[in-house]
């Protein structure tokens, strides 16, 4: 087990850290998918920005979680990497309980 994995496990044992980590889980998952798409397409941030008609800094912010990209931007990102993007939804337990 790597030192980073051990540190993560120890840190997540703290309730406040665990709750914050879970609150960011969806955002972190999106960032992970963006990075995997770009890596799969063998594109640098600069190359991707050029294909999207934007600036490298915009790509960097999106991949670091420092931006809130629109749906149109996410679609452009995916298409530039050779992917399609889709949106799904499901009822939460709250919604299901209200029925």
N, C-alpha and C positions, 0 to 999 in steps of 0.2 A: 504494500500500500504506500503510495507516495506521501511525502510530507504535506503537500497541499490537501490531499484527501483527508489526512488525519486532522489537519487544522480545521477544515470545513466541518468534520464530524464533531469535533470538540466545541467549535463555535456555535453550531446549531443546537447544542444542548441547552444554551441559554434561551429562555422563553421569549424574551423580547427580540432576539436575533432570529429565532425560528419563525415568529409571527411576521416579521418584516420580510424575511426571505420568501415565505409563502405568499405574501401580498404582491411580491414582484415576480412570482413564478411565471405568469403568463407572458409578461414583458420579456423576461429572460429567455423563455422558450421561443418567442418570435425572433429575438436577436440571434439566437442559436441557428434558427432556420435560415435567416438571411445570410449569415456567415457560411453555412453549409452550401447554400445555393451558389454564392459567389465562388467558393472554393471549387465546387463541382464544375463550374463554367471556366475555371482557370483564368479568372479576371482579377486584376488589381483594382483597388478602389478607383484609381484614376481612369482605367479602361472602362470600368462600369459607369462612372460618372459621364464619360464621353458618350457612351452608348445611350445613356438616359437623357443627355442634353442638360446636365447639371454640373455642379462642382464637386470635387473630391471631398471637400469639407462637409457637404451635405450627406454624403455616403458615410463618412466617418462618424458624424453625429448620430445617424440612424443606427449604425452598428454598435455604438457605445451606449445607446439608450438615452442620448441627450436630445432627441427629437421625437416628435409625435407625428410620424408620416401619415399623410392622407391615404385613403384607399387607392386613389389614382396613382400615387407615388409607389405604393407597395406593388401594384400591378405592373408598373413600368420596371421596377427593380426585378421582379420575377421574370418578366418577358425578356429583359436584357440578358438574363442568366440562362434563358432557354426553358423556363418553367411557366406553368399556369398557376394561378393562386385562386383559392375558393374560400368562401366563408360558410361556416356551419354554425348551428346553434342547437341547444338542447335545453329543456326545461330544468330549472334548479329544483331542489327539494322544496324550497319555499313556494315556488309556482305550483308544483305538484300537490302540495298540502292544501292550497287554496281551492282546489277543484272540488 
